[in-house]
Amino acid sequence: MKFSFLSSLSLIIVSANICLSGFAQCGKGEYTISAFPCLNCAVTCQKPAGPEWIHNATFYQIYPQSFKDTNGDGIGDLKGVISQLDYVKSLGVDAIWINPFYVSPFRDAGYDVADYYHVDPRYGTDQDAKDLFRIAKQKGLRIIVDFVPGHTSIDHPWFKASCSSTPTKYSNWYIWTNGTWFDDENGKYKANFIQGFCDRDGNYMINFFWHQPALNYGYGQPDPKQPWQLSTTHPDVVALRTEMKNVMRYWLEMGCDGFRVDMAGSLVKNDPEGSIKYFWQDIRKMLDQEYPDAFMVSEWSESATAVNAGFHADFMLWQEGYQDLFMHENSYFRSAGIGSISHFMWRYNEQSTETNGKGYISLTVGNHDLERINNRGRNRADLEIIQVFNFTMPNIPFIYYGDEITMRQLPLVTGKEGCYGTRAGARTPMQWDTTANLGFSTSAPERLYLPVDSSRNAPNVLAQENDPDSFLNFMRKLVLLHKTEPALTNYAKFVPVYVQKNKYPFIFMRIFGNEKLLVILNPDSKPATAIVEGNLKGKRKLLLGKLPVWKQNTGTTEIQVDGQSYSVIKLK
């Protein structure tokens, strides 16, 4: 169905849903559009509820065991993080997300917690954590910690107590069957349970690895034939939930500024109605009342569900469409030019419609679970375009440590503490300078947590600090642009302009009041042309990248861009 250009222009601005008939086609799985919006129409930007500081924030993620070692044991520590806070601050970021540093046997890199209330000795002491929070605040940085509520290690005292053949306070804090040979029709439950672990007559459920027993948040729809499946209101389930709230309070009182929550949507089992939302809504209520400046972002990967459950933001990661962006050989952001962004945009539109004015979608460019974006032959132009996307989309941008200096994905074949496949190669030590171990540690190389990049041209911070044209300084400019341009406020209006299946470039606008930016991204190595319905009048000022060739025709605009290019243009 086709509407006239002028009659439908105003719709695209005032609607919360960016997919509109007349310009966008949102068939199942695809989103396409080719039209400029009405620049004279009123724009409403809905600021989500939450701490004021998050609305223009940028985060830096630190994997502590790989960031900076100060005691020479080959493993990064909290004092190492403290020692580099000035560097992190120099990036222009506002906050840090730090991966787990709790007591752990480290069979899963700390995501197997043995004590939620203390720092593991390999990272330092509880006082080091207090000092980190305090000193970071003095430097104008906030810190959110990784919270792992779904499971613990088998070494956790709670789990050890639950293993007792005699009932204890903790017997139901984990999901146990009511007998080793329980009635399991057709093996429905057997696959997720460990048998014969201890003297208790029962099997415990695992979340991921065999050594990560699932904490018991109840069942949304308990099987009446399985009495061990407790309801979400069972007193023992409520007791566990209360204790997890206490854990969060403990770290907030110590000085942290919030949490990244691991696998937040998977806590309640057999939960088709999504009853886990009530737990997180209760947590959000606690934060709003007791710690109103605290921030909470989820690894849920269903952003609309997560935001409606009370999270301020959710990572768009393990979901349909996201993989089309960066991770495959045929990804959109590769110079081969064989990708498509229309499927991602269909999914993004679906999610952003539901989160608009309620919370944020954070588009993950890199983290500890993904290959580094500098992989499979990418060059600097590729990486610049990806980061421009990261910082100009409606988004709370996160920078994964080392991405600001183009650290490479290393081809490691041996796993480390539960990270297999490509994960180990994305978690290698930070590269500070050209001294031994690239400045990460004074230990012998064989004692390092993971090997450093041994390439002769391995990027490092010191070399790039002294080069005004380095990628590090490009990233600083990009962070500053995000911070100072009102139209890049995290909740500024997002209006797609040119999205076509299997075509380049990708063009969109960001609008905040009278401030308007046009962003053009062409990852393809070949030049590209977009024919856009409508004309933009007024002046255009280039803020970043290269100005395209701009041809105004009757009723349409032809935009020609070079291969592997980007433009961030201020419209006046």
C-alpha positions in Angstrom: 0.0 0.0 0.0 1.4 3.4 -1.0 0.5 6.8 0.6 1.4 10.2 -0.8 4.7 11.6 0.5 3.3 14.8 2.0 0.2 13.3 3.6 2.1 10.7 5.5 5.2 12.6 6.5 3.9 13.7 9.9 3.0 10.2 10.9 6.6 9.0 11.0 7.6 11.6 13.6 4.7 11.5 16.0 4.3 7.7 16.2 6.3 5.7 18.8 6.4 2.9 16.2 9.0 3.6 13.6 7.4 1.2 11.1 4.7 3.0 9.2 2.7 2.3 6.1 3.6 4.6 3.2 7.3 4.4 3.8 8.2 1.3 5.8 7.3 -2.2 4.8 7.3 -4.5 7.8 6.6 -7.9 6.3 7.4 -10.9 8.4 11.1 -10.7 9.2 12.0 -7.7 7.1 11.9 -3.9 7.5 12.5 -1.5 4.6 12.1 2.2 4.1 13.3 5.0 1.8 12.0 8.4 2.8 12.9 11.5 4.7 10.7 12.6 7.6 9.0 15.9 8.0 11.5 18.2 9.7 9.0 20.8 10.7 6.7 18.4 12.5 6.7 18.3 16.3 8.9 15.7 17.9 8.3 14.1 21.3 11.2 12.4 22.9 10.1 10.3 25.8 12.7 10.1 28.6 12.5 6.8 30.5 12.2 6.8 34.2 15.5 6.1 36.0 18.7 7.7 37.3 19.4 11.0 35.5 23.0 10.0 34.7 22.1 7.1 32.5 20.3 9.2 29.8 23.6 10.3 28.2 25.9 7.6 29.6 28.6 5.5 28.0 30.0 2.4 29.8 33.4 0.7 29.7 33.5 -3.0 30.4 36.4 -4.4 32.4 37.2 -8.2 32.6 39.2 -7.9 35.8 41.4 -10.9 35.5 42.7 -9.6 32.1 42.9 -5.8 32.8 45.9 -5.0 35.0 48.0 -7.2 37.4 49.6 -5.4 40.3 51.0 -8.2 42.3 52.8 -10.2 39.6 50.8 -13.4 39.8 49.7 -13.1 36.2 46.1 -12.4 37.0 44.5 -8.9 36.9 43.1 -7.6 40.2 41.1 -4.8 41.7 44.1 -2.7 42.6 45.0 -2.9 38.9 41.6 -1.5 38.0 42.1 1.3 40.5 45.5 2.1 39.0 44.0 2.6 35.6 40.9 4.7 36.5 42.5 7.8 35.2 42.9 6.1 31.8 39.3 5.0 31.8 38.2 8.5 32.7 40.3 9.9 29.9 38.1 8.0 27.4 35.2 10.2 28.4 33.0 7.4 29.6 30.7 7.7 32.6 30.6 4.3 34.1 32.3 0.9 34.3 30.8 -2.6 34.2 33.1 -5.0 35.9 32.7 -8.8 35.5 32.3 -11.0 38.6 35.0 -10.7 41.3 33.2 -12.8 44.0 34.7 -15.8 45.7 34.7 -18.7 43.2 36.5 -21.9 42.2 36.7 -20.4 38.7 35.4 -23.3 36.7 33.4 -20.7 34.8 35.5 -17.6 35.2 33.7 -16.4 38.3 30.1 -17.0 37.0 30.2 -19.9 39.5 29.9 -18.0 42.7 30.9 -19.6 46.0 30.2 -16.5 48.2 28.2 -13.5 47.1 29.4 -11.4 50.0 33.2 -11.3 49.5 35.9 -10.6 46.9 37.9 -13.6 45.8 41.5 -13.4 47.1 42.9 -13.5 43.6 41.4 -10.1 42.9 42.2 -8.7 46.3 40.1 -7.9 49.4 36.7 -6.5 50.3 38.5 -3.3 51.2 39.9 -3.1 47.6 36.3 -3.2 46.3 35.3 -0.4 48.7 38.3 1.6 47.6 37.5 1.0 43.9 33.9 2.3 44.3 35.1 5.3 46.4 38.0 6.4 44.1 35.9 5.9 41.0 33.3 8.2 42.4 35.9 10.8 43.2 37.0 10.7 39.6 33.4 11.0 38.3 33.0 7.4 37.3 30.2 5.0 38.4 30.6 1.2 38.7 28.1 -1.5 38.1 28.9 -5.1 39.2 28.0 -8.3 37.5 25.2 -10.1 39.5 24.8 -13.8 38.9 21.4 -14.8 40.5 20.5 -17.9 38.6 23.0 -20.4 40.0 26.0 -20.8 42.2 29.0 -23.1 42.4 28.8 -26.5 43.9 31.3 -25.1 46.4 28.8 -22.5 47.8 27.9 -23.2 51.4 24.2 -23.0 50.5 24.5 -25.8 48.0 26.6 -27.9 50.4 23.9 -27.6 53.0 21.3 -28.5 50.5 23.1 -31.7 49.8 22.4 -33.0 53.3 20.2 -36.0 53.6 18.7 -34.3 56.6 16.4 -31.2 55.8 18.0 -27.8 56.3 17.2 -24.2 55.7 18.8 -24.5 52.3 17.2 -27.8 51.1 14.8 -26.0 48.8 17.1 -23.1 47.8 18.2 -25.3 44.8 16.0 -27.4 42.5 16.2 -31.0 43.6 14.0 -33.9 42.6 12.4 -35.8 45.4 14.3 -39.0 44.7 17.2 -40.2 42.6 14.8 -42.6 40.8 11.9 -40.2 40.6 9.0 -40.7 38.2 10.1 -39.0 35.1 7.8 -39.7 32.2 9.7 -40.2 28.9 12.8 -38.7 30.4 11.3 -35.2 30.3 13.5 -33.8 33.1 16.5 -36.0 33.2 18.7 -34.1 30.8 19.1 -31.1 33.0 19.9 -32.9 36.3 22.9 -34.4 37.9 22.5 -37.8 39.6 24.4 -39.4 42.5 26.3 -36.3 43.6 25.9 -36.7 47.3 24.1 -38.5 50.1 20.8 -36.7 49.5 18.3 -38.9 47.6 17.7 -36.6 44.7 19.1 -35.0 41.6 19.9 -31.3 41.3 19.1 -29.2 38.3 21.9 -27.4 36.4 21.7 -24.2 34.5 24.8 -24.5 32.3 27.8 -26.6 33.4 27.4 -29.6 35.7 29.0 -27.6 38.6 26.4 -24.8 38.5 23.3 -25.9 40.4 20.2 -23.8 39.6 18.9 -21.7 42.4 15.2 -22.2 43.1 13.0 -19.3 42.1 10.1 -21.6 41.7 8.1 -22.9 38.7 5.6 -20.7 36.9 3.5 -23.7 36.1 4.6 -26.6 38.4 3.9 -30.1 37.2 1.3 -31.6 39.6 3.0 -35.0 39.1 6.3 -33.6 40.4 5.9 -32.4 44.0 9.5 -31.1 44.0 8.5 -28.3 41.5 7.7 -25.5 44.0 5.5 -22.5 43.2 6.9 -19.1 43.0 5.2 -18.2 46.3 6.5 -21.2 48.3 8.1 -19.9 51.6 11.5 -21.4 50.7 11.5 -19.7 47.3 10.5 -16.4 48.9 13.3 -16.8 51.4 15.9 -17.3 48.6 14.5 -14.2 46.7 14.8 -12.2 49.9 18.4 -13.3 50.4 19.3 -12.2 46.8 17.8 -8.8 47.5 20.1 -8.6 50.5 23.1 -9.4 48.3 22.2 -6.5 46.1 21.7 -4.2 49.0 25.1 -5.3 50.4 27.0 -4.2 47.3 25.0 -1.0 46.9 25.8 -0.1 50.5 29.4 -0.8 49.8 29.3 1.8 47.1 28.5 0.2 43.7 26.1 2.0 41.4 24.0 -0.9 40.1 24.1 -4.2 38.3 24.5 -6.0 35.0 22.3 -9.1 35.7 23.4 -12.4 34.1 20.7 -14.4 32.3 18.0 -12.4 34.1 15.0 -14.0 32.3 15.7 -17.6 33.0 15.3 -17.8 36.8 11.8 -19.2 37.1 11.4 -22.5 35.3 8.5 -23.5 33.1 7.3 -19.9 33.0 5.2 -19.3 29.9 3.4 -16.4 31.6 6.6 -14.6 32.5 6.1 -14.5 36.2 9.8 -13.8 36.8 8.8 -10.2 36.0 7.3 -9.8 39.5 10.7 -10.6 41.1 12.5 -8.0 39.0 9.7 -5.4 39.5 10.1 -5.9 43.2 13.9 -5.3 42.8 13.2 -2.2 40.8 10.8 -0.9 43.5 13.6 -1.4 46.0 16.1 0.5 43.9 13.6 3.4 43.2 12.9 3.7 46.9 16.2 3.0 48.6 18.8 3.6 45.8 17.2 5.9 43.2 20.6 6.6 41.5 21.3 2.9 40.9 21.1 1.4 37.4 20.2 -2.1 36.3 20.8 -3.7 32.9 19.9 -7.2 31.9 21.2 -10.0 29.8 17.7 -11.0 28.8 17.9 -10.4 25.1 14.1 -9.8 25.0 14.4 -6.1 25.5 10.6 -5.3 25.6 10.1 -8.1 28.2 13.1 -7.0 30.3 12.2 -3.3 30.4 8.6 -4.1 31.3 9.9 -6.3 34.0 11.7 -3.3 35.6 15.1 -3.1 34.0 16.4 0.3 32.9 18.0 -1.4 29.9 18.6 -4.7 28.2 21.3 -6.0 25.9 20.0 -6.9 22.5 22.3 -9.9 22.0 21.1 -13.5 22.0 18.2 -12.8 19.7 17.0 -13.0 16.2 18.4 -10.4 13.8 21.4 -9.3 16.0 23.7 -11.9 14.5 23.2 -10.3 11.1 25.2 -7.2 12.3 28.8 -8.3 13.2 29.5 -11.9 13.8 29.3 -13.9 10.6 31.3 -13.8 7.4 28.2 -12.4 5.6 27.4 -9.9 8.4 26.2 -6.4 7.3 29.2 -4.7 8.9 31.8 -6.4 6.7 33.5 -4.9 3.6 32.3 -7.9 1.4 29.0 -6.1 1.1 26.9 -9.2 1.1 25.0 -8.6 4.3 21.5 -7.2 5.0 20.3 -5.0 7.9 16.6 -5.3 7.1 16.0 -8.3 9.3 17.8 -6.7 12.2 15.7 -3.6 11.7 12.5 -5.6 11.7 13.4 -7.1 15.1 14.8 -3.8 16.4 11.6 -2.0 15.4 9.5 -4.6 17.1 11.5 -4.2 20.4 11.9 -0.5 20.3 8.2 0.1 19.9 7.6 -1.7 23.2 10.4 0.0 25.1 10.0 3.6 23.8 9.8 5.9 26.8 10.2 3.0 29.3 13.8 1.9 29.0 16.7 1.3 26.7 18.0 -1.3 24.2 21.7 -1.6 24.4 23.2 -2.8 21.1 26.2 -5.0 22.0 29.2 -4.4 19.8 31.6 -6.5 22.0 31.8 -8.2 25.3 33.4 -11.2 27.0 31.0 -13.7 25.4 31.6 -12.6 21.8 34.5 -12.6 19.3 36.2 -9.3 19.3 35.0 -7.1 16.5 38.6 -6.9 15.2 38.5 -10.4 13.7 38.6 -12.2 10.3 40.5 -9.5 8.5 38.6 -6.4 9.5 40.6 -3.1 9.0 40.4 0.2 10.7 37.6 1.5 8.4 35.5 -1.5 9.4 36.0 -0.8 13.1 35.3 2.9 12.8 32.0 2.3 11.0 31.0 -0.3 13.7 31.7 2.2 16.5 29.9 5.0 14.8 26.9 2.7 14.6 27.4 2.0 18.3 27.5 5.6 19.3 24.8 7.1 17.0 22.0 4.6 17.3 19.5 5.1 20.2 21.6 3.1 22.7 23.5 3.1 25.9 26.9 2.4 24.3 29.3 0.0 26.0 33.0 -0.3 25.0 34.6 -3.7 25.7 38.1 -3.2 27.2 40.7 -3.1 24.4 38.3 -2.4 21.6 39.3 1.3 21.9 42.8 0.3 20.7 41.6 -2.3 18.2 42.8 -5.4 20.2 42.5 -8.4 18.0 40.7 -11.7 18.5 43.4 -14.2 19.2 43.2 -17.7 17.7 43.4 -19.6 21.0 42.4 -23.3 20.9 42.5 -24.1 24.6 39.7 -23.2 26.8 40.2 -21.3 30.1 37.9 -21.5 33.1 34.9 -22.6 31.1 35.4 -20.3 28.1 35.6 -22.3 25.0 35.5 -21.7 21.3 36.2 -18.1 20.5 35.6 -16.7 24.0 39.1 -17.3 25.3 40.6 -15.4 22.4 38.4 -12.4 23.3 39.5 -12.3 26.9 43.2 -11.9 26.6 45.2 -9.3 28.7 44.9 -5.6 28.1 47.8 -4.2 26.0 49.2 -1.2 27.8 52.7 -0.6 26.3 55.6 -2.5 24.8 57.2 -3.7 28.0 57.1 -7.4 29.1 53.6 -8.9 28.6 52.6 -5.6 27.0 52.5 -3.9 30.4 49.7 -6.2 31.8 51.9 -8.1 34.3 55.4 -8.6 35.5 54.9 -12.3 35.9 56.6 -15.0 33.7 54.6 -15.3 30.5 53.6 -18.9 31.3 51.9 -17.7 34.4 49.6 -15.2 32.7 45.9 -15.7 32.9 45.8 -15.9 29.1 48.6 -15.2 26.6 49.1 -11.7 25.3 49.1 -10.8 21.6 52.6 -11.8 20.4 52.3 -9.9 17.1 55.1 -7.4 16.4 52.4 -4.8 15.6 50.2 -5.6 18.6 48.3 -2.3 19.4 48.9 -0.8 22.8 47.7 2.2 24.8 51.0 4.1 25.1 51.7 4.1 21.4 48.2 5.4 20.6 48.2 8.0 23.3 51.0 9.7 21.5 49.4 9.5 18.0 46.6 12.1 17.5 45.3 10.0 14.5 45.2 6.8 16.5 42.0 4.7 16.9 42.2 5.4 20.7 41.9 9.2 20.0 39.2 8.6 17.4 37.2 6.8 20.1 37.6 9.7 22.5 36.2 12.0 19.8 33.3 9.7 19.3 32.5 9.5 23.0 32.7 13.3 23.2 30.4 13.6 20.2 27.9 11.3 21.9 28.1 13.4 25.1 27.8 16.8 23.5 25.3 16.5 20.7 21.8 16.7 22.0 20.4 14.6 19.1 22.6 11.7 20.4 21.0 11.7 23.8 20.2 8.1 24.5 16.5 8.7 24.2 16.6 11.1 21.3 14.1 10.2 18.5 15.3 7.6 16.0 13.9 7.8 12.4 15.1 5.3 9.8 15.5 6.9 6.4 17.0 4.3 4.1 16.8 0.5 4.8 16.7 -1.9 2.0 17.1 -5.7 1.9 20.6 -6.8 0.8 21.5 -3.2 0.0 23.8 -0.4 1.3 24.0 2.2 2.8 22.1 2.4 6.1 20.7 5.9 6.7 18.9 7.2 9.8 18.2 10.4 11.7 18.3 11.3 15.3 16.1 14.2 16.5 16.0 16.0 19.8 13.9 19.2 19.8 15.4 21.4 17.1 18.6 19.4 17.0 18.8 16.9 14.0 21.5 14.6 12.9 21.7 12.5 9.7 23.9 9.3 9.9 25.0 7.4 6.8 26.9 4.1 7.1 28.3 2.2 4.3 30.4 -0.8 5.4 30.6 -2.2 1.9 34.0 -1.7 0.2 32.1 -0.6 -2.9 30.5 2.8 -3.4 26.7 2.8 -2.8 23.8 5.0 -3.8 20.5 5.6 -2.0 17.4 7.1 -3.7 15.3 8.6 -0.9 11.8 10.0 -1.3 11.6 13.7 -0.4 14.2 16.5 -0.1 16.0 18.0 2.9 16.3 21.7 2.9 18.7 23.8 4.9 22.4 23.7 5.7 24.4 20.5 6.4 27.5 20.5 8.6 29.8 17.5 8.7 30.6 16.4 12.3 32.4 13.1 11.5 33.4 11.2 8.4 33.0 12.4 4.8 30.3 14.3 3.1 28.4 12.3 0.5 27.5 13.5 -3.0 24.0 15.0 -2.7 21.7 15.4 -5.7 18.3 16.9 -5.2 15.7 15.7 -7.8 12.0 16.4 -8.1 10.5 14.6 -5.2 13.6 12.5 -4.4 17.2 12.8 -3.2 20.1 10.8 -4.5 22.8 10.2 -2.0 26.1 8.7 -3.2 28.7 7.5 -0.7 32.2 6.0 -1.0 33.0 2.5 -0.1 33.7 1.9 3.6 32.6 5.3 4.6 30.4 7.1 7.2 28.9 10.5 7.7 27.5 12.2 10.8 25.8 15.4 9.5 24.2 18.1 11.5 21.1 19.6 9.8 20.3 23.3 10.2 
